[in-house]
Amino acid sequence: MFSKTIATLSIAATVVFSVPAMAEDVNAGPIWNNDDAAVKCPVAASAVHGTWNGNWVTTIPGQMSVCGVDAIQAQDMEAGPIWNNDDALVKCPVVAAALNGTWNGQWTTTVEGSMSVCGILF
């Protein structure tokens, strides 16, 4: 059973990393022109750990625009000690939910016996 769980985790992690990054629209407040977008969109993309793809559009004139963001990346977030894969299956989804993210199936111990990190997608 344990080896089946490991195989399932490995497959899930492979799928996560083999899927191309999808573009998302991120709110950036009002954007008035391309020069304004060149300032605001990289900041908005950075806030979600992504990269601005050069696209933007006004959604509510004078009030809100969105920036196109690609390559939203995983961030390693501390989770306390994780003892094994079964423990990660319990702890990492909780860490992800607390941060409004999704666990990507990856974890690693950073300080033996006291700290591990989970890969979280935002």
C-alpha positions as CSV (number, residue, x, y, z in Angstrom):
1,M,0.0,0.0,0.0
2,F,2.8,2.4,0.9
3,S,4.6,1.9,-2.4
4,K,1.3,2.5,-4.2
5,T,0.9,5.8,-2.4
6,I,4.5,6.8,-3.4
7,A,3.8,5.9,-7.0
8,T,0.6,7.9,-7.0
9,L,2.4,11.0,-5.5
10,S,5.2,10.7,-8.1
11,I,2.6,10.5,-10.9
12,A,0.7,13.5,-9.5
13,A,3.8,15.6,-9.2
14,T,4.9,14.7,-12.7
15,V,1.5,15.8,-14.1
16,V,1.7,19.1,-12.2
17,F,5.1,19.9,-13.7
18,S,4.4,18.7,-17.2
19,V,1.3,20.8,-17.7
20,P,2.2,24.1,-19.4
21,A,1.6,27.2,-17.4
22,M,-1.8,28.7,-18.1
23,A,-2.4,32.4,-18.3
24,E,-4.5,34.0,-15.6
25,D,-5.9,37.5,-15.3
26,V,-4.8,39.4,-12.1
27,N,-6.6,42.6,-11.0
28,A,-4.3,45.6,-11.0
29,G,-6.5,48.6,-10.4
30,P,-7.0,51.1,-13.2
31,I,-4.5,51.0,-16.0
32,W,-4.5,54.1,-18.3
33,N,-2.2,53.1,-21.1
34,N,0.7,50.7,-22.1
35,D,3.3,52.7,-20.2
36,D,1.1,52.5,-17.0
37,A,0.7,48.7,-17.6
38,A,4.5,48.3,-17.9
39,V,4.8,49.7,-14.4
40,K,1.7,48.0,-12.7
41,C,1.5,44.6,-14.3
42,P,4.9,43.3,-13.3
43,V,4.1,44.2,-9.7
44,A,0.6,42.5,-9.9
45,A,2.3,39.4,-11.5
46,S,4.9,39.3,-8.8
47,A,2.2,39.3,-6.1
48,V,1.0,35.9,-7.4
49,H,4.5,34.6,-8.0
50,G,4.1,34.8,-11.8
51,T,5.4,36.7,-14.8
52,W,3.5,39.3,-16.7
53,N,2.9,38.1,-20.3
54,G,2.5,41.6,-21.8
55,N,-1.3,41.5,-22.0
56,W,-3.7,43.7,-20.1
57,V,-7.3,44.9,-20.6
58,T,-9.6,47.3,-18.8
59,T,-12.6,45.5,-17.2
60,I,-14.3,48.5,-15.6
61,P,-13.4,51.8,-17.2
62,G,-11.6,54.1,-14.8
63,Q,-11.7,51.5,-12.0
64,M,-10.2,48.2,-12.8
65,S,-7.9,46.5,-15.3
66,V,-6.4,43.0,-15.4
67,C,-2.9,41.9,-16.4
68,G,-2.2,38.6,-18.1
69,V,0.1,36.4,-15.9
70,D,2.0,33.3,-16.9
71,A,4.3,30.9,-15.1
72,I,2.8,31.0,-11.7
73,Q,5.4,29.1,-9.8
74,A,5.5,27.0,-6.7
75,Q,6.9,28.5,-3.5
76,D,8.3,26.4,-0.7
77,M,6.4,27.2,2.5
78,E,7.3,26.0,6.0
79,A,5.1,23.3,7.5
80,G,6.9,22.3,10.7
81,P,8.3,18.8,10.8
82,I,7.0,16.3,8.2
83,W,8.1,12.8,9.0
84,N,7.1,10.9,5.9
85,N,4.9,10.9,2.8
86,D,1.8,10.0,4.7
87,D,2.4,12.9,7.1
88,A,2.9,15.2,4.1
89,L,-0.5,14.1,2.7
90,V,-2.0,15.4,5.9
91,K,0.0,18.6,6.5
92,C,0.8,20.1,3.1
93,P,-2.8,20.5,1.9
94,V,-3.5,22.3,5.2
95,V,-0.6,24.7,4.7
96,A,-1.8,25.3,1.1
97,A,-5.4,26.0,2.2
98,A,-4.2,28.4,4.9
99,L,-2.3,30.4,2.2
100,N,-5.0,30.2,-0.4
101,G,-2.8,28.0,-2.6
102,T,-2.7,24.4,-3.8
103,W,-0.1,21.8,-2.8
104,N,1.9,20.6,-5.8
105,G,2.8,17.2,-4.2
106,Q,6.3,18.1,-3.3
107,W,7.9,18.4,0.1
108,T,11.3,18.3,1.7
109,T,12.9,18.4,5.1
110,T,15.0,21.5,5.6
111,V,16.0,21.1,9.3
112,E,16.1,17.4,10.4
113,G,13.5,16.8,13.1
114,S,12.1,20.3,13.2
115,M,11.2,21.9,9.8
116,S,10.0,20.8,6.4
117,V,8.6,22.8,3.5
118,C,5.7,22.0,1.1
119,G,5.6,23.2,-2.5
120,I,2.6,25.5,-2.8
121,L,1.2,26.9,-6.1
122,F,-0.4,30.3,-5.8
